[in-house]
Amino acid sequence: MFIGAEETGWRSAVIYTFVEQIRRHGMDPFAYFEWVFEKLMHDPVADEREELLPVNWVAAQRTASKVIEVEVTAIPA
């Protein structure tokens, strides 16, 4: 029921919450974790860590996809 030991259950809860929050927005949790672990390897300062939350990643992904849609629709047929 626990990963590691009883007192580490909260870590699992955090991970599962991140996964479900990303899935709720119809996005790939694996892509998020791949992105966030890459960012964490570069040891971001405390002020930048909030940007690593799933809600901010989802918003950035949606903004990036809107930019791509605009560029595609702007091309004359």
Secondary structure as GFF3:
##gff-version 3
##sequence-region A 1 77
A	DSSP	three_ten_helix	6	8	.	.	.	ID=ss1
A	DSSP	alpha_helix	9	24	.	.	.	ID=ss2
A	DSSP	alpha_helix	29	41	.	.	.	ID=ss3
A	DSSP	three_ten_helix	46	52	.	.	.	ID=ss4
A	DSSP	alpha_helix	54	73	.	.	.	ID=ss5
###
